[in-house]
Amino acid sequence: MYRILLEKDKGDVDPWYDFMLHNVVAGLYYSDKQLNRFNAIGIIPKEYISKDYYELQNMLEQIPKPSLEQYFSSIQKLDFWSSMPGDAKALKSLMFSLNTAEDDSKKETAAKNFIANNTASMYCEFADHFKKK
């Protein structure tokens, strides 16, 4: 997320950065729902990182759960999605399903559907983690 925000601060408007930011926020929200947010952030002692990185790390730790949910919902509605390829839009749908599914069987179904409908997508590797072996 830090590197993505650095590029956006430089004025880069490539929708790929918005897509990657979406994936980070969706992953953080998912990890928070799994009570695993701190492991997802990958806390690094401040002695080893820059001041800005440390501040971002602290912000990600301290975002209230309702705000994180709101960020996730709002990034789903941004305009950049219209310029993204089909498999990226499908990944957006998968991420939404993973974050709203009540049980693991619905997550597995969403992952299987993603893989079946996007066989050539590089994102299938991500979806494969949610299939039962």
GULO-440752 format. One line per 3 residues: their letters; for each residue x, y, z of N, C-alpha, C. Coordinates in pm, 1 decimal. Each point is the difference from the previous one (the first is absolute). Layout:
<atoms>
A> X,Y,Z,X,Y,Z,X,Y,Z  ... $
</atoms>
This chain:
<atoms>
MYR> 82.8,-117.8,0.0,-82.8,117.8,0.0,88.1,125.3,0.0  109.5,-7.4,72.8,89.2,115.0,10.0,51.6,40.9,-137.4  46.0,-96.3,-76.4,54.2,29.1,-134.2,-109.3,51.1,-94.8 $
ILL> -118.1,-53.3,12.0,-112.2,45.5,-82.7,-30.9,145.8,31.1  -6.8,32.7,127.1,-28.9,138.3,39.1,111.0,95.3,-41.3  123.5,-46.1,2.6,110.2,83.6,-48.1,-18.8,34.0,-147.6 $
EKD> -36.5,-98.0,-79.5,-22.5,23.9,-143.3,-117.4,94.0,-22.4  -106.9,-18.9,75.4,-116.5,87.2,-13.7,35.3,142.6,42.6  83.9,13.8,101.3,45.5,133.1,42.0,81.6,69.5,-108.4 $
KGD> 68.1,-79.5,-81.6,78.2,56.3,-111.0,-90.2,44.9,-114.7  -129.0,-31.3,9.6,-94.5,41.4,-103.1,-32.7,-106.2,-101.9  43.3,-122.6,21.9,-29.2,-107.6,-94.3,-148.9,-34.5,7.3 $
VDP> -67.3,5.9,-112.2,-144.3,-23.3,-3.7,-36.7,-133.8,-65.3  97.3,-85.9,-17.9,-25.5,-131.1,-58.8,-101.5,-73.9,87.7  -109.3,-49.2,-58.5,-101.7,-69.0,79.6,51.9,-126.0,69.0 $
WYD> 112.8,-53.8,-46.9,57.5,-117.4,63.6,31.3,29.1,146.0  45.8,120.6,33.4,30.0,34.4,138.2,-127.3,2.2,84.2  -108.2,48.7,-57.4,-128.4,-1.8,71.5,-45.6,-143.8,23.4 $
FML> 19.6,-83.0,-101.3,-35.3,-141.1,11.7,81.1,-66.8,111.8  128.5,25.1,2.5,85.2,-58.2,104.0,-36.9,53.3,138.6  -33.7,128.4,7.3,-43.6,57.7,127.3,-128.4,-69.1,46.6 $
HNV> -90.8,-23.4,-94.2,-122.3,-73.9,32.4,33.2,-136.8,58.9  92.6,-70.7,-62.9,35.4,-133.6,46.3,60.4,2.5,140.1  80.6,101.4,27.8,59.9,11.3,133.7,-108.6,27.7,103.9 $
VAG> -89.4,94.4,-30.6,-107.2,32.6,94.3,-92.1,-120.0,19.8  -34.0,-69.2,-108.8,-85.8,-118.4,10.0,67.5,-108.6,83.8  129.4,-18.8,-21.7,74.1,-100.1,78.2,9.5,36.9,146.8 $
LYY> 19.5,127.0,26.2,6.6,46.0,139.0,-135.7,-17.3,68.6  -105.9,33.1,-71.1,-134.5,-16.4,54.6,-28.4,-148.3,26.1  37.1,-85.4,-94.1,-18.9,-143.6,17.6,78.8,-48.7,122.1 $
SDK> 123.5,41.7,10.6,83.7,-41.4,113.4,-57.8,49.0,131.6  -53.4,120.2,0.2,-61.6,53.1,120.8,-120.9,-84.2,40.8  -80.5,-39.5,-98.4,-116.2,-84.4,30.5,42.6,-136.5,53.1 $
QLN> 119.1,-45.6,-39.1,53.9,-127.1,48.3,77.9,17.7,130.3  -4.2,121.5,56.3,74.1,37.1,121.6,150.5,-19.4,-19.5  46.7,40.2,-117.5,139.2,-21.0,-35.8,62.6,126.1,-61.0 $
RFN> -53.5,116.1,34.6,45.4,124.4,-62.3,148.0,27.2,25.0  45.1,-18.1,122.6,138.4,35.5,32.6,100.3,-87.5,-74.2  -31.8,-127.3,-17.1,87.7,-87.0,-79.2,-1.6,40.7,-147.0 $
AIG> -116.0,44.6,-49.7,-10.6,41.9,-140.0,82.3,125.9,-25.8  5.1,87.9,97.0,77.6,123.2,-15.7,148.3,-30.7,-1.4  40.5,-98.9,75.3,141.8,-35.9,5.2,80.5,105.3,74.2 $
IIP> -29.5,18.8,125.6,61.0,104.4,81.9,152.0,-13.5,-0.2  64.6,112.4,-26.3,146.0,7.4,0.3,40.6,105.4,103.3  98.1,-29.0,83.9,42.6,99.2,99.6,43.6,130.8,-67.5 $
KEY> -33.2,111.4,64.5,25.4,130.0,-61.1,147.7,27.4,-25.5  88.1,-69.5,67.1,142.7,19.6,-20.5,45.2,-43.3,-139.3  -80.3,-84.7,-65.4,39.4,-58.4,-127.1,-70.5,60.5,-121.8 $
ISK> -90.3,94.5,22.7,-78.3,55.4,-110.8,-2.0,152.2,6.1  -42.2,60.3,-109.2,-6.3,146.3,-4.9,-114.5,51.6,87.4  5.1,124.6,31.3,-103.0,64.7,82.5,-137.2,-9.9,-67.5 $
DYY> -4.2,23.6,-132.0,-126.7,-5.4,-72.3,-58.6,-141.3,-1.5  84.9,-99.0,-20.4,-45.3,-138.6,0.0,-53.8,-36.5,138.2  70.0,43.8,103.5,-43.5,-26.8,137.1,-136.5,63.3,27.4 $
ELQ> -19.1,122.1,-50.2,-128.9,67.2,19.4,-112.3,-73.8,-72.9  27.6,-48.4,-121.7,-99.1,-76.9,-73.6,-33.0,-129.4,74.0  101.2,-65.9,49.2,-18.3,-123.5,76.8,-89.4,25.7,120.9 $
NML> 25.5,108.4,72.3,-81.9,34.1,116.7,-143.0,34.6,-40.0  -15.1,71.9,-111.0,-133.6,35.0,-45.3,-79.7,-126.1,-33.9  64.0,-93.8,-68.7,-69.0,-124.1,-36.5,-38.8,-80.5,123.1 $
EQI> 81.4,6.5,103.0,-32.8,-68.9,125.8,-120.5,62.8,68.9  -12.7,131.2,-11.1,-96.6,74.2,81.1,-130.0,35.0,-71.2  -12.6,-32.4,-127.9,-125.5,28.3,-70.1,-111.7,-77.8,68.8 $
PKP> -105.2,67.7,43.4,-112.7,-72.9,60.0,-65.6,-92.9,-102.9  -50.5,-110.2,46.7,-61.3,-99.4,-88.4,-109.2,59.7,-89.4  -90.6,83.4,52.0,-102.4,58.7,-87.9,59.6,88.6,-110.2 $
SLE> 106.8,69.0,30.4,65.2,83.3,-101.8,65.6,-86.0,-106.5  61.7,-108.5,40.3,62.8,-91.2,-95.0,-105.9,-58.8,-92.8  -114.2,-35.2,55.9,-110.0,-51.1,-81.3,-48.9,106.7,-98.3 $
QYF> -6.6,123.7,45.4,-42.5,110.1,-86.8,100.2,24.0,-112.9  129.7,-6.3,30.5,103.0,15.4,-103.6,-13.9,-109.3,-104.8  -21.0,-121.9,47.2,-15.9,-113.1,-90.7,-121.2,21.6,-90.7 $
SSI> -110.7,42.3,56.8,-121.6,22.5,-78.8,17.4,113.6,-100.0  64.0,107.6,42.3,12.1,115.9,-89.1,96.8,-25.6,-115.1  105.8,-75.3,23.5,96.2,-27.0,-107.8,-61.2,-92.7,-104.9 $
QKL> -101.9,-74.0,37.7,-70.5,-87.1,-95.0,-78.2,81.4,-102.8  -30.0,125.6,31.7,-86.1,82.5,-84.8,75.5,103.9,-82.7  131.9,1.3,6.0,77.8,102.6,-70.4,-6.1,-17.7,-151.9 $
DFW> 23.9,107.8,-72.0,-12.5,2.6,-146.5,104.8,-82.8,-74.1  115.1,-23.7,59.8,106.3,-69.9,-71.5,-40.7,-140.4,-43.8  -100.5,-58.8,64.7,-40.8,-137.0,-32.0,-44.3,-14.5,-144.7 $
SSM> -54.1,106.5,-57.2,-47.5,-10.1,-138.8,114.1,-24.5,-98.8  121.5,36.7,37.1,113.7,-18.9,-91.2,80.8,-126.8,30.5  -42.5,-77.8,95.4,73.7,-121.1,37.5,-43.1,-118.7,-85.7 $
PGD> 92.1,-94.9,-23.9,-36.1,-119.8,-77.7,-99.5,-87.9,76.6  -59.8,-91.7,-72.7,-104.0,-86.3,57.2,44.0,-80.6,119.9  121.9,-54.3,-3.7,43.0,-82.3,113.3,22.3,85.4,125.5 $
AKA> 38.5,126.1,-15.9,15.5,88.7,115.7,-136.6,32.3,60.2  -98.4,21.9,-86.5,-136.6,23.9,49.1,-54.1,-124.2,70.7  33.3,-116.4,-54.1,-42.8,-125.5,62.7,68.3,-17.7,135.4 $
LKS> 126.8,42.3,9.7,69.5,-8.2,127.9,-65.2,94.0,102.0  -42.6,114.9,-45.2,-72.8,92.4,87.7,-123.5,-69.2,56.6  -73.2,-67.3,-86.3,-119.4,-72.7,42.6,35.7,-112.6,97.2 $
LMF> 108.6,-70.2,-28.6,45.5,-106.2,90.3,35.6,57.4,136.9  74.3,110.1,0.7,39.3,62.1,127.4,-123.8,42.2,79.4  -100.0,52.6,-69.9,-124.3,38.3,66.8,-66.8,-123.4,59.5 $
SLN> -5.2,-107.1,-76.9,-61.3,-123.9,48.7,74.2,-55.8,120.9  132.0,2.9,-5.1,79.1,-51.0,112.0,-24.3,81.5,126.7  -19.0,129.7,-17.1,-18.9,86.7,115.5,-142.4,3.2,52.7 $
TAE> -95.0,-49.4,-78.4,-139.0,2.8,45.8,-58.2,-138.2,26.0  71.0,-105.3,-38.1,-50.3,-136.7,19.3,-6.8,-33.5,148.5  -107.7,-66.5,37.4,-16.8,-37.7,140.2,78.9,-124.9,37.5 $
DDS> 25.2,-85.4,-96.7,70.5,-124.2,32.3,99.3,-37.2,-110.3  83.8,-96.2,31.8,106.3,-40.5,-91.7,-51.5,-64.2,-128.7  -115.6,-63.2,5.1,-51.0,-64.5,-121.8,-35.2,105.1,-105.2 $
KKE> -48.7,115.4,41.6,-31.0,106.8,-96.2,128.2,60.9,-56.5  102.7,6.9,81.5,129.5,48.7,-48.2,56.6,-96.8,-102.8  -11.6,-127.9,30.4,51.2,-102.2,-91.9,-76.0,3.7,-132.4 $
TAA> -131.0,15.8,6.8,-81.0,8.4,-121.7,40.1,121.4,-83.7  19.0,113.0,65.7,41.0,122.1,-71.6,136.1,-19.7,-66.3  92.1,-63.1,70.5,133.2,-24.7,-56.1,-7.8,-95.0,-118.5 $
KNF> -77.9,-105.9,12.1,-14.8,-95.5,-110.4,-62.7,66.7,-122.1  -99.9,84.2,23.6,-63.3,71.5,-111.2,99.1,94.0,-67.6  80.7,68.4,79.2,100.4,89.8,-57.2,95.8,-78.8,-89.3 $
IAN> 50.6,-109.5,51.2,96.9,-81.6,-75.5,-64.0,-55.7,-126.9  -123.0,-47.7,10.6,-68.3,-57.7,-116.5,-24.4,103.8,-109.5  -28.2,123.4,39.6,-32.6,104.2,-97.0,120.3,82.2,-45.5 $
NTA> 115.5,-20.6,61.9,119.6,78.7,-32.3,121.7,-90.7,-4.6  -7.8,-105.2,-77.2,104.0,-102.7,1.1,138.5,51.4,-37.1  7.2,104.2,-80.4,130.2,52.3,-43.4,50.5,113.8,89.3 $
SMY> -71.9,32.7,104.4,36.1,112.7,84.6,111.5,-36.4,97.8  92.0,92.6,18.3,105.3,-21.8,98.6,-55.4,4.4,142.3  -120.3,51.6,16.7,-59.9,8.9,133.0,-58.6,-132.4,47.4 $
CEF> -2.2,-100.1,-87.1,-49.3,-132.8,39.8,84.7,-57.2,114.0  126.6,33.6,0.9,88.0,-48.0,106.6,-49.0,49.8,136.2  -45.9,124.9,5.3,-56.3,54.1,123.6,-128.8,-73.7,36.4 $
ADH> -90.1,-15.1,-96.2,-128.6,-64.0,25.0,17.4,-144.6,45.2  103.6,-64.0,-48.1,23.8,-140.7,32.4,19.4,-21.1,150.3  43.9,101.2,71.9,20.8,-12.3,145.5,-130.7,-22.9,75.5 $
FKK> -112.3,32.5,-62.1,-128.0,-12.0,68.6,-75.9,-126.7,-36.6  59.0,-80.6,-86.2,-58.6,-129.6,-32.8,48.9,-103.3,99.7  -89.6,-89.4,38.5,40.8,-109.3,88.1,73.7,-102.2,-82.0 $
K> 104.8,-51.2,55.3,82.8,-98.1,-72.2,-50.9,-139.3,21.0 $
</atoms>
